[in-house]
Amino acid sequence: MWREIEPDETIAVTVDGHRLVAYSFGRGEDVLFLVNGGPGLPCDYLREAHSCFIDQGFRVIAFDQLDCGASDRPGNPANWTLERHVRETEKVRAALGLGKVHFLGHSWGGWQAVEYALTYPENLASLILSSTVADMPQLRAELDRLKAALGPETVAMMQRHEAEGTFTHPEYMGAITVLNYRHVCRLAEWPQPVMRSLSDWNMDPYGAVQGPNEFTYIGNIRTWSRLADLHKIKVPVLITVGQYDEQTPACALEMKLRIRQAEMAVFPNSSHLPFYEDPALYYPVLRGFLERNRAGRP
């Protein structure tokens, strides 16, 4: 189960002239390397949910990506692309001297994980694709399906505000709030690490890459797809997804069908944050996968 643990080290690394802050837990030989969602979101929510893997002998590493958390915030829109963030992630791994890692990417971090696995396969021991996708056109279609469940009048209202760019109108935000509680986190009270990350969300990179909210993709990622290349991933892969996830089980299945060594787990009581929503099911799945793929094991 998740619990808040103080990092053993808080490490500043320099990437392309900017200071990034990484958090290291434990001293194990096997490294669980966390890349969180966003963009623009501090890593608190993901690191607090996975630092407990030090109990299984892993060293757990997370970091605040550029323009968020304790890292530098240059505010340059040229930095807000998937490709640059993947290069940043590799430079952080190299600067920390981590060797091969068990790479866990959640949501936006999962898009990075897919690109990372195709660009730097030699640095992976295994890959965990957590509540994520590899095809934005499919995701956008799935999000339209989730919106449709709100009813035709609400959909028409949302489409009007999206066409007019009035994303902060109260009636539009009301619909987004309902979708968030259905498909992002279904808990009545959201965990403190989640709220801490959300309270410091830098929406500028988020808007540039994704859009104004979790259900409207109009940013520079909107046409990205790596489905055709997933067969090139050769390391063991675990795909996790919540039954009610905004990045839906249909998207997860599409990845599984294209990756040779992929396992998939769907958590029936969860949406986008199964490590908080359904910990009794989530942790044994991830623990079992990591144990089967530790260094020196078949």
C-alpha atoms as one frame of an Amber mdcrd trajectory, in Angstrom:
protein
   0.000   0.000   0.000   1.124   3.542  -0.652   2.529   5.675   2.112   4.480
   8.901   2.222   8.206   8.263   2.624  10.925  10.883   2.781  13.447  10.449
  -0.046  16.896   9.234   0.917  18.305  11.806  -1.480  17.049  14.859  -3.319
  19.402  15.287  -6.270  19.773  18.254  -8.603  20.897  17.434 -12.141  21.573
  19.804 -15.020  19.914  19.057 -18.351  20.482  21.428 -21.268  21.406  24.202
 -18.891  18.400  23.783 -16.629  18.225  22.417 -13.077  15.971  19.418 -12.572
  15.229  17.862  -9.186  15.147  14.075  -8.716  14.072  12.057  -5.678  15.750
   8.766  -4.740  14.335   6.166  -2.346  16.162   3.048  -1.199  19.509   1.554
  -2.207  18.536  -1.480  -4.256  20.368  -2.676  -7.347  17.161  -2.813  -9.413
  15.773   0.630 -10.251  12.101   1.504 -10.625  12.208   4.710 -12.672   8.987
   6.730 -12.515   7.823   9.232 -15.116   4.591  10.904 -14.134   1.606  12.348
 -15.939   1.002  15.922 -16.956   2.796  17.624 -18.526   3.471  20.395 -16.072
   2.529  18.229 -13.086   4.923  17.680 -10.153   5.791  14.045  -9.503   4.426
  13.903  -5.923   1.365  11.781  -6.696   3.327   9.063  -8.529   6.409   8.940
  -6.311   4.330   8.726  -3.111   2.339   5.833  -4.574   5.432   3.825  -5.576
   8.201   4.695  -3.109   6.946   1.730  -1.045   8.711  -0.589  -3.513  11.866
  -0.031  -1.495  10.343  -2.759   0.706  10.934  -5.194  -2.170  14.555  -4.074
  -2.467  14.144  -1.626  -5.356  15.690   1.780  -5.649  12.841   4.104  -6.672
  13.574   7.266  -8.664  11.199  10.072  -9.650  11.863  13.590 -10.885  10.086
  16.870 -11.511  10.112  17.480 -15.232  11.136  20.856 -16.651   8.670  23.652
 -15.907   7.112  22.026 -12.870   7.634  21.178  -9.210  11.042  22.043  -7.791
  12.720  22.040 -11.214  13.492  25.151 -13.247  10.629  26.833 -15.075  12.060
  28.651 -18.089   8.624  28.892 -19.684   9.863  28.399 -23.236   7.163  26.859
 -25.466   9.871  25.259 -27.612  10.443  22.827 -24.723   6.861  21.589 -24.666
   7.051  18.598 -26.980   7.015  14.865 -26.394  10.316  14.361 -28.200  12.192
  16.875 -26.052  10.803  15.410 -22.852  11.961  11.935 -23.879  15.483  13.279
 -24.399  15.232  14.985 -20.993  14.220  11.716 -19.348  17.199   9.900 -20.856
  19.563  12.633 -19.706  18.218  12.375 -16.163  18.699   8.587 -16.184  22.249
   8.965 -17.489  23.141  11.778 -15.069  22.050   9.613 -12.144  24.079   6.652
 -13.463  21.111   4.303 -13.236  21.973   1.700 -15.862  19.049  -0.414 -17.046
  15.778   0.575 -15.382  12.284  -0.740 -14.881  10.534   2.218 -16.531   7.041
   3.035 -15.234   5.283   5.743 -17.207   1.845   6.909 -16.109  -0.519   8.743
 -18.489   1.631  11.412 -20.233   4.598   9.594 -18.712   3.386   6.511 -20.567
   3.523   8.319 -23.896   7.106   9.126 -22.975   7.651   5.480 -22.006   6.552
   4.265 -25.450   8.850   6.725 -27.204  11.667   5.930 -24.788  11.373   2.191
 -25.396  11.602   2.739 -29.146  14.497   5.220 -28.897  16.629   3.841 -26.033
  15.755   0.132 -25.780  19.209  -0.741 -24.469  18.454   1.105 -21.217  15.374
  -0.898 -20.239  15.007  -3.937 -18.011  11.218  -3.820 -18.317   8.430  -1.401
 -19.192   5.238  -0.586 -17.297   2.638   1.314 -19.324   0.286   2.645 -16.666
  -3.087   4.115 -17.697  -1.760   5.301 -21.020  -2.103   4.890 -24.786  -0.004
   4.678 -27.940  -2.511   6.201 -30.368  -4.086   9.619 -29.915  -6.753   9.259
 -32.632  -8.064   6.166 -30.843  -7.962   7.950 -27.479  -9.815  10.966 -28.848
 -12.549   8.668 -30.183 -12.763   6.938 -26.801 -13.027  10.285 -24.999 -15.900
  11.248 -27.297 -17.596   8.007 -26.230 -17.116   8.871 -22.545 -18.516  12.350
 -23.117 -21.530  10.894 -24.945 -22.563   9.127 -21.734 -23.388  12.579 -20.307
 -26.295  12.848 -22.753 -26.889  14.679 -26.041 -27.739  18.058 -24.518 -24.559
  18.107 -22.448 -22.487  16.985 -25.431 -23.966  19.772 -27.557 -23.191  22.295
 -24.806 -19.601  21.063 -24.551 -19.114  21.160 -28.313 -20.343  24.756 -28.415
 -17.901  25.861 -25.725 -15.061  23.952 -27.390 -15.821  25.659 -30.705 -15.916
  29.052 -29.017 -12.867  28.383 -26.841 -14.793  29.116 -23.636 -13.278  26.250
 -21.700 -13.622  27.960 -18.309 -17.350  28.633 -18.545 -19.062  27.240 -15.418
 -21.421  24.908 -17.290 -18.538  23.457 -19.317 -16.375  23.079 -16.217 -19.291
  21.352 -14.491 -19.333  18.670 -17.174 -15.559  18.259 -16.931 -15.850  17.849
 -13.155 -18.332  15.011 -13.615 -15.990  13.349 -16.119 -13.031  13.759 -13.757
 -14.882  11.985 -10.942 -15.937   9.210 -13.309 -12.710   8.672 -15.219  -9.741
  10.267 -13.387 -10.344   9.388  -9.725 -13.545   7.832  -8.401 -12.752   8.393
  -4.729 -15.012  10.785  -2.812 -11.891  12.470  -1.411  -8.790  12.570  -3.575
  -5.547  11.561  -1.812  -3.319  14.283  -0.446  -0.372  13.546  -2.792  -2.728
  13.902  -5.769  -4.066  17.205  -4.490  -0.544  18.427  -3.800   0.487  17.746
  -7.400  -2.709  19.292  -8.787  -2.298  22.421  -6.673   1.049  23.144  -8.371
   0.098  22.177 -11.929   1.723  24.389 -14.559  -1.008  24.537 -17.183   1.113
  26.224 -19.865   2.995  23.083 -21.024  -0.144  21.021 -20.425  -2.189  23.218
 -22.727   0.490  23.262 -25.407   0.910  19.480 -25.485  -2.582  18.237 -24.639
  -5.244  20.914 -24.331  -7.449  22.630 -21.754  -8.500  19.481 -19.866  -8.249
  15.692 -19.756 -11.015  15.189 -22.313 -10.159  17.719 -25.043  -7.001  17.048
 -27.066  -6.159  20.039 -29.240  -2.448  20.379 -28.413   0.612  19.283 -30.384
   0.201  15.629 -29.307  -3.256  15.230 -30.875  -2.158  13.196 -33.936   0.665
  11.180 -32.310   0.600   7.415 -32.826   3.164   4.660 -32.325   0.934   1.629
 -32.831   2.774   0.596 -35.978   6.087   0.431 -34.081   5.059  -1.338 -30.881
   6.167  -4.719 -32.239   9.757  -3.463 -31.958   9.572  -3.431 -28.146  11.350
  -6.580 -26.964  11.559  -6.140 -23.176   8.857  -7.502 -20.853   5.879  -5.118
 -20.713   3.081  -4.723 -18.186   0.045  -2.690 -19.249  -2.229  -1.534 -16.414
  -5.559   0.257 -16.762  -8.654   0.985 -14.710 -12.037  -0.276 -15.877 -13.323
   3.325 -15.919 -10.026   4.910 -17.013 -10.067   7.984 -19.222  -7.267   6.244
 -21.169  -9.509   3.299 -21.663  -9.173  -0.506 -21.608  -9.800  -0.472 -25.375
  -6.653   1.634 -25.820  -4.717  -0.676 -23.502  -5.837  -3.745 -25.439  -4.684
  -2.202 -28.701  -1.196  -1.904 -27.232  -1.202  -5.410 -25.811  -2.109  -6.951
 -29.160   0.920  -5.324 -30.766   3.608  -6.001 -28.128   5.033  -9.517 -28.091
   5.921  -9.744 -24.396   2.998  -7.800 -22.947   0.854  -8.658 -19.950  -2.281
  -6.655 -19.185  -4.212  -6.022 -15.979  -7.576  -4.238 -15.782  -8.570  -3.040
 -12.308 -12.353  -3.270 -11.949 -12.798  -0.641  -9.233 -10.553   2.036 -10.722
 -10.309   4.814 -13.209  -7.010   6.638 -13.889  -5.322   6.200 -10.492  -5.601
   2.508  -9.553  -2.691   2.742  -7.109  -4.955   4.965  -4.966  -8.389   3.704
  -6.012  -7.764  -0.061  -5.898  -4.462  -0.645  -4.058  -5.364  -4.171  -2.887
  -5.413  -5.312  -6.519  -2.863  -2.932  -8.044   0.167  -3.568  -5.864   0.278
  -7.368  -6.107   0.119  -7.138  -9.915   2.993  -4.671 -10.155   5.002  -6.437
  -7.463   4.662  -9.783  -9.228   5.713  -8.347 -12.583   8.771  -6.636 -11.131
   9.824  -9.720  -9.190   9.625 -11.883 -12.334  11.851  -9.455 -14.207  14.525
  -8.553 -11.675  18.169  -8.718 -12.606  19.479 -12.269 -12.917  16.043 -13.870
 -13.202  14.686 -15.602 -16.276
